[in-house]
Amino acid sequence: MAARGGSACIGHPRCRGARRAGDTGGASSGSVAPKGEWHVLATAGLSGLRAVVTGSSGGIGRHIGLGLARAGVDVVFNYKTNRDSAEAAVGEACAAGVRSLALEADCACVAHVRRLVERAADFLGGLDILVNNVGEFAFKRLRDHTDADFERILAGTVGTAFYATMAALAHMRRGGFGRVVNLGAAGADTAMGVRREGVHLAGKAAVVSLTRTFALEEARGGITFNVVSPGIVEDRDLRREEAERLRDPGNPVGRPGTSADVVDAVLFLCRRESSFINGAVIAVTGGWQGYLRC
């Protein structure tokens, strides 16, 4: 199926009419954000920007989209099947005082990815931020992967990152500004081998290489490319204040990772002021490296 629109917020005063990148409008004083949660390093350089986050109906992607919204960014959420969750995220984003829309697209399909980006840019009046969060996965040994498994996982990791970026670049080049953040995985920057995750990590290692190459080729145009590589985040909805009361003996920091930890890194890289951070891979792992035990 082709990418289709979900619901958009147009009733809030901030949601009427398109805004240009660089506008100074920010989240209203009535923005809703859970106390003690979503501590953002600095959000002053985000207000008024326009973003699309792939695979954002649930999990870390949804939290990234909401984190951007609470920082004053107009955001398009993407879903493959879970429309209700994506539309609920749109409602939360609009309550934070920004424009938002949910769009359906299977990000393992090139045509869907291109249409998603074009429809997002059309709704937003341009595009400043692309977060490639989607990552297809199959937990099995390499010998057990079918041809279809292999092609689907690579299409849903490095494939979607490439095609979404190419579609977004046309809009970012026009505006002379862009922030592309790709979600990697712990160990992807060293092409680390992990049993039963081989094809997924091969795709993520390719994402790192792709990101670094785009960073070299596009930086003079004001567009930066970086990777955020999460470690283990078992409970995607665990609040950081709750995580700090828990123990994880397998992590050097001693607590479980949270979506909020990942969101802070993504938001920091998306800021206007983060223009000199380019081609970086930021590991949000607490120091966990996959093969080390504490």
C-alpha positions in Angstrom: 0.0 0.0 0.0 1.1 3.5 -0.7 1.9 5.9 2.2 -1.3 7.4 3.4 -2.1 10.3 5.8 -3.4 9.8 9.3 -4.7 12.6 11.4 -3.1 16.1 11.7 -3.5 18.7 14.4 -4.7 22.0 12.9 -6.8 23.4 15.7 -4.1 24.8 18.0 -3.1 28.4 17.3 0.5 27.1 16.6 -0.9 24.6 14.1 -2.6 27.1 11.8 -0.3 27.9 8.8 3.2 26.8 7.9 6.2 28.1 9.7 9.6 28.6 8.2 12.8 27.2 9.7 14.3 29.8 11.9 11.0 31.2 13.3 11.3 31.9 16.9 8.1 30.4 18.0 8.5 27.8 20.8 6.4 25.5 22.8 3.7 27.3 24.7 3.8 27.9 28.4 1.2 25.2 28.7 3.4 22.5 27.1 2.8 19.2 28.7 5.9 17.3 29.8 6.1 14.8 32.7 8.0 16.4 35.6 11.5 14.9 36.1 11.3 13.3 32.6 12.8 14.4 29.2 15.6 16.4 30.6 17.0 18.0 27.5 20.6 19.2 27.4 19.6 22.4 25.5 16.5 23.0 23.4 16.8 26.7 22.5 18.3 25.7 19.1 15.3 23.6 18.1 12.2 25.7 18.3 10.6 26.3 15.0 12.3 23.5 13.1 10.5 20.8 11.2 11.1 17.0 11.5 10.1 13.6 10.4 10.9 10.5 12.4 10.6 7.1 10.8 9.1 4.2 12.7 7.7 6.5 15.4 4.4 5.0 16.4 5.9 3.3 19.3 9.1 2.5 21.2 12.2 4.8 21.1 11.0 6.4 17.9 7.8 7.6 19.5 9.7 9.1 22.4 12.1 10.9 20.0 9.1 12.4 18.1 7.5 13.6 21.4 10.9 14.9 22.7 11.2 17.0 19.5 7.7 18.3 19.9 8.2 19.3 23.5 11.3 21.2 22.3 9.1 23.2 19.9 9.7 21.2 16.7 6.8 20.5 14.3 6.9 16.7 13.8 5.6 14.1 11.5 5.2 10.6 13.0 5.4 7.5 10.8 3.6 4.2 11.3 3.4 1.0 9.4 0.4 -0.7 11.1 -0.2 1.0 14.5 -2.2 4.0 13.4 -3.9 4.5 16.7 -0.6 4.8 18.6 0.7 7.2 16.0 -2.4 9.4 16.2 -2.2 9.4 20.0 1.4 10.7 19.6 0.1 13.4 17.3 -2.4 14.5 20.0 0.4 14.7 22.6 2.6 16.7 20.2 -0.2 19.1 19.5 -0.8 19.6 23.2 2.8 20.7 23.4 1.9 23.5 21.0 3.3 22.3 17.7 1.9 21.1 14.4 1.9 17.3 13.9 0.8 14.6 11.5 0.8 10.8 11.3 1.6 9.2 8.0 1.5 5.5 7.0 4.5 4.0 5.2 6.4 0.8 5.1 10.0 2.1 5.4 11.4 -1.1 3.9 9.8 0.0 0.6 11.6 2.6 -1.4 8.5 4.1 -2.9 6.9 4.4 0.5 9.9 6.1 2.0 10.1 8.7 -0.7 6.4 9.4 -0.5 6.6 9.7 3.3 9.3 12.4 3.1 7.6 14.3 0.4 4.2 14.3 2.2 5.9 15.3 5.4 7.7 18.2 3.8 4.5 19.3 2.1 2.6 19.4 5.4 5.4 21.1 7.3 6.3 23.6 4.5 9.9 22.2 4.3 12.1 19.9 6.3 15.0 20.5 8.7 15.4 17.3 10.6 15.3 13.6 9.6 15.6 10.9 12.2 16.0 7.5 10.7 14.8 5.3 13.5 13.4 2.3 11.6 15.5 -0.9 11.9 14.3 -4.3 10.7 15.4 -7.2 12.9 15.4 -11.0 13.0 16.8 -12.8 16.0 18.3 -15.9 14.3 21.6 -17.5 13.2 22.9 -16.4 9.8 22.4 -19.9 8.4 18.7 -19.7 9.2 18.0 -16.4 7.3 16.1 -16.8 4.1 16.8 -14.7 1.1 13.7 -12.7 2.0 14.9 -12.1 5.5 18.2 -10.8 4.3 16.7 -8.4 1.8 14.1 -7.2 4.2 16.5 -6.5 7.0 19.0 -4.6 4.8 16.1 -2.7 3.1 14.8 -1.7 6.6 18.2 -0.5 7.9 20.7 0.9 5.4 18.2 1.0 2.6 15.7 3.2 4.4 18.4 5.4 5.8 19.8 6.0 2.2 16.5 6.6 0.4 14.9 8.8 3.2 18.1 10.9 3.3 18.2 11.3 -0.4 14.6 12.5 -0.4 15.1 14.8 2.5 18.3 16.4 1.1 16.4 18.1 -1.7 14.5 20.2 0.9 17.5 20.7 3.2 19.8 21.9 0.5 17.1 24.4 -0.6 17.1 25.8 3.0 20.8 25.6 3.5 20.3 23.7 6.8 19.7 20.2 7.9 20.2 17.7 10.7 20.1 13.9 9.9 20.4 11.5 12.8 20.5 7.8 12.1 19.8 5.3 14.9 22.6 2.7 15.0 23.3 -0.1 17.5 26.0 -0.7 20.1 29.1 -2.0 18.3 27.9 -0.9 14.8 30.8 1.5 14.4 33.3 -1.3 14.9 31.3 -3.8 12.8 31.1 -6.0 15.9 29.8 -9.6 15.4 27.0 -10.7 17.6 25.4 -14.2 17.4 21.8 -14.2 16.1 22.0 -10.4 15.2 24.4 -10.6 12.3 22.3 -9.3 9.4 20.8 -6.5 11.5 24.2 -5.4 12.7 25.6 -5.6 9.2 22.9 -3.2 8.1 23.6 -0.9 11.1 27.4 -1.0 10.3 26.5 0.1 6.8 24.4 2.9 8.2 27.5 4.2 10.1 29.6 4.2 6.9 26.8 5.8 4.9 26.4 8.5 7.6 30.1 9.3 7.6 30.2 9.6 3.9 27.1 11.9 3.7 28.8 13.9 6.5 31.8 14.5 4.2 29.8 15.3 1.1 27.1 17.6 2.5 28.6 19.5 5.4 29.4 22.7 3.4 25.7 23.0 2.7 24.9 23.3 6.4 23.7 19.7 6.7 25.1 17.5 9.4 24.9 13.7 9.7 25.4 11.7 12.9 24.6 8.4 14.5 23.1 7.6 17.9 23.7 4.0 18.9 21.6 2.9 21.8 22.6 0.0 24.1 20.0 -2.2 25.8 16.7 -0.4 26.5 14.5 -3.3 27.5 11.6 -1.2 28.8 11.0 1.6 26.2 8.6 3.4 28.5 10.7 3.2 31.7 11.1 6.8 33.1 14.7 7.8 33.8 13.8 8.8 37.4 12.6 5.2 37.9 15.6 3.7 36.2 17.9 5.6 38.6 16.3 3.6 41.5 17.0 0.3 39.8 20.1 -1.9 39.6 21.6 -3.4 36.4 24.8 -5.2 37.3 25.5 -5.9 33.6 26.0 -2.2 32.9 29.0 -0.1 34.0 26.7 2.8 35.1 24.7 0.3 37.2 21.2 1.1 36.0 19.1 0.2 33.0 19.0 2.5 29.9 15.9 4.5 29.0 14.4 6.0 25.9 15.0 9.4 27.5 18.8 8.8 27.4 18.6 8.2 23.7 16.2 11.2 23.1 18.6 13.6 24.8 21.4 12.6 22.4 19.2 12.9 19.4 17.9 16.3 20.4 21.4 17.7 21.1 22.6 16.7 17.7 19.5 18.4 16.0 20.2 21.8 17.6 21.2 24.7 15.3 24.2 25.1 17.6 25.5 21.6 17.0 26.8 22.5 13.5 30.4 21.3 14.3 29.3 17.8 15.3 29.3 15.9 12.1 30.1 12.3 11.2 30.0 11.3 14.9 28.8 8.1 16.4 27.4 8.6 19.9 27.0 5.5 22.0 24.2 5.8 24.5 25.1 2.6 26.3 26.2 3.5 29.8 29.6 2.1 28.7 28.2 -1.4 27.9 30.0 -2.8 24.9 28.2 -6.0 24.3 31.0 -8.3 25.1 32.2 -6.9 28.4 30.8 -7.9 31.8 31.0 -5.7 34.8 
